[in-house]
Amino acid sequence: MFADVLGVPRVGIDDSFFALGGHSLLATRLIGRARAELGIELPIRKIFDLPTVSALAAWSQESAAPRRPGLRRMPVEE
């Protein structure tokens, strides 16, 4: 997700989101991707405090980051 949002070919687990060109608008895109693909609620402050894949992954596992249930199709009422 980091590489895709940042538009770079590769991101190492210890590369900083901001050192690779990230900024607040891209951080909001990353939040949306984390929500959609992983079902986690990632506060924007965490990206600033923990700007690497390894740090965010550790936070997600240790803090029991809030998870959202996946979207599911609902019947349409006439």
Buried (B, 14 or more C-beta within 10 A) or exposed (E): BBBEBBEEEEBEEEBBBBEBEBEEEBBEBBBEBBBEEBBBEBEEEBBEEBBBBEBBEEBBEEEEBEEEEEEEEEEEEE
